[in-house]
């Protein structure tokens, strides 16, 4: 992942550009405080959230409470790139 917020003092949000490769193992489920927003820039990804799986394609977005266990993985044979904004 690539931090987009480097050098910003007093930040409330963490914007990251994340690339998921088809060969990557599914991410371990994590939970954290705050709020999270994901926007798919290219490719297809799966968001596992609260024992459900949501398939997101280019242009799709989701805004959720990250207190529940969640994780993202690539779907298909091309990398998936998404922008995530985490506010804690």
C-alpha positions in Angstrom: 0.0 0.0 0.0 1.1 3.6 -0.7 0.4 6.3 2.0 -1.0 9.4 0.5 -1.0 11.4 3.7 2.7 11.6 4.3 3.7 14.8 6.1 0.3 16.0 7.0 0.3 17.1 10.6 -2.9 16.5 12.7 -4.5 14.2 10.2 -7.8 12.5 11.1 -7.9 10.3 8.0 -5.4 7.8 6.6 -5.8 7.7 2.8 -3.9 4.7 1.2 -3.7 3.4 -2.3 -3.7 -0.4 -2.1 -2.8 -2.9 -4.8 -4.0 -6.5 -4.4 -2.3 -9.1 -6.6 -4.1 -12.2 -7.8 -1.3 -14.3 -6.2 -1.7 -12.7 -2.8 -3.2 -14.8 0.0 -6.5 -13.4 1.3 -5.8 -10.7 4.0 -6.2 -11.7 7.6 -9.4 -10.2 9.0 -8.8 -7.1 11.1 -10.9 -4.7 13.1 -10.2 -1.2 14.3 -12.0 1.9 15.5 -13.3 4.7 13.4 -14.8 4.6 9.9 -13.6 3.2 6.6 -14.2 4.0 3.0 -13.0 1.9 0.0 -13.2 2.9 -3.7 -12.1 0.5 -6.4 -9.9 2.3 -8.9 -9.4 -0.8 -11.1 -9.9 -4.5 -11.1 -12.3 -6.5 -8.9 -11.9 -7.2 -5.2 -13.9 -9.0 -2.5 -14.5 -7.3 0.8 -15.1 -9.9 3.6 -17.1 -8.2 6.3 -19.0 -9.7 9.2 -19.0 -13.2 7.7 -20.3 -11.9 4.3 -18.5 -11.3 1.1 -19.2 -8.3 -1.1 -17.7 -8.2 -4.7 -16.7 -4.7 -5.8 -15.7 -3.7 -9.3 -14.1 -0.6 -10.8 -16.1 2.5 -9.7 -17.8 0.7 -6.8 -17.4 2.0 -3.2 -18.3 1.0 0.3 -18.4 2.9 3.6 -18.5 0.8 6.7 -17.8 0.5 10.4 -14.4 -1.2 10.7 -15.1 -2.4 14.3 -16.3 -5.7 12.7 -13.7 -8.1 11.4 -13.0 -7.3 7.7 -10.4 -7.9 4.9 -10.0 -7.5 1.2 -8.7 -9.8 -1.5 -8.3 -9.7 -5.3 -10.8 -11.4 -7.5 -9.9 -12.6 -11.0 -6.5 -12.7 -12.8 -5.7 -9.0 -12.8 -4.6 -6.8 -9.9 -7.2 -4.9 -8.0 -6.3 -1.3 -6.9 -8.4 0.5 -4.3 -8.3 3.7 -2.4 -9.1 3.3 1.3 -9.7 6.2 3.7 -9.6 5.3 7.4 -10.7 7.8 10.0 -9.9 6.9 13.6 
